[in-house]
């Protein structure tokens, strides 16, 4: 038997806020926190009376509009932002979970590898897949699974699927509203009769559901079981998720830092796709796409007329194929661009330079913690040292995370001793204290830049530098994603599961989750449309257009002057 060793990563914090376009979307959607068990066997009824804040009522109106138009990706972005402010609002949490089920369903049924799995797996194989997923959850997840909660969520997922026209069309079934209501009643009756206190009982219940739906609606049993599979994984916490074969391959591509696509990071914004970042030397950059541009049409179809996921999916495709996008920069006329999808190497470092030659202040941006980040950083540091580096600014803004080991290795380059991060899980093997080693340490004065999009592995680094008094942290409070995920392949359909296996804590024992890292100096960012110096790339920070970097340069100068 092959022993699978999971890839340990801190994950990415903004799955619905930004995607790196490739064969599939950059990361899976974030889910709810631990699912509630109270009254979960009943249909969810939302009442605005539970909302004490008038502003939340306005928020719900906005969400109603997005959901009525089936713009689930945009709705989830709003939910994720809102739940950071209204974390204990039960209405938002329940609605968020329902929206996530819709989003997951839409996304999976646009995934060719998932569709193939429905056709290729028989009933017993799909149940074996579900059983294996539950076993790995029981062994590795940071919390003990609530089996009945997983069964209830899976039942709800099936109910939503049976009302979804794409699901019905793909599975070649017709179901009237009355028949759907009758099936829903039968499902609830069956659920109420079951004691789902073990994973074995849960698998048995799912088998009965699949048999019922095959008899009543002629639904392929595999399609029924896979709804329970996805619902179980996605409902464990904010970051655990079922991974289709294509998504699993994409996760490994993220770790390696390469994929096929345009080379942009984007997020939904009022019916358009906002370009958050353009990868250097990518097809998008060569075509003239810039950060803060907005894509308003893909292959002649307005992005306002389709969901964010549909628009993003249209940008992906086979290597060598072309896509036509309509993009505009504020203050300019829209322009139509033909862009060739290519193999894109995601650089582990960006903007490496001496940004202040008079003081020898160096600058490096780390966009994500990849497999090669520590190795490439070492080479860059030696090159900057030869150029006269006397102080270093490390920019972790918009860094969504990545590999835990990479973050630890990078922090170890600047710390001579002390704890870097501690992880704590449900089982002893998940508990570990990562310590700094004296050898190979760079003693150059350090300034670290963070913002609200700095998450996960970048928070490990910033927390280590701050708690060990190794440098100055400048910017705004980081995102607050303090958990570690492992990637576990499954034995069927080339699929896998991403599981939260532990929480992590800064060297001073401070939990990062829902709190983030506070900077020493708070500086709100500002940007201008164009950089002052033309030799600086448009997507690269510069002190003349960037308040945070300006403050970092000033802090580095002050420290060097004091020395």
Helices and strands as residue ranges (DSSP letters): E 7-12, E 19-20, G 48-50, H 54-68, H 72-85, H 90-108, H 112-120, H 123-140, H 147-162, H 165-170, H 177-192, H 199-217, H 221-234, E 241-243, H 245-256, E 258-261, E 264-269, E 272-278, H 283-287, E 294-298, E 301-302, G 303-305, H 308-315, E 322-328, E 335-340, E 342-345, E 350-356, E 361-365, H 373-386, E 391-395, E 401-403, H 404-412, E 419-425, G 428-430, E 432-435, E 445-450, H 457-467, E 472-475, E 483-489, E 496-505, E 521-522, H 547-562
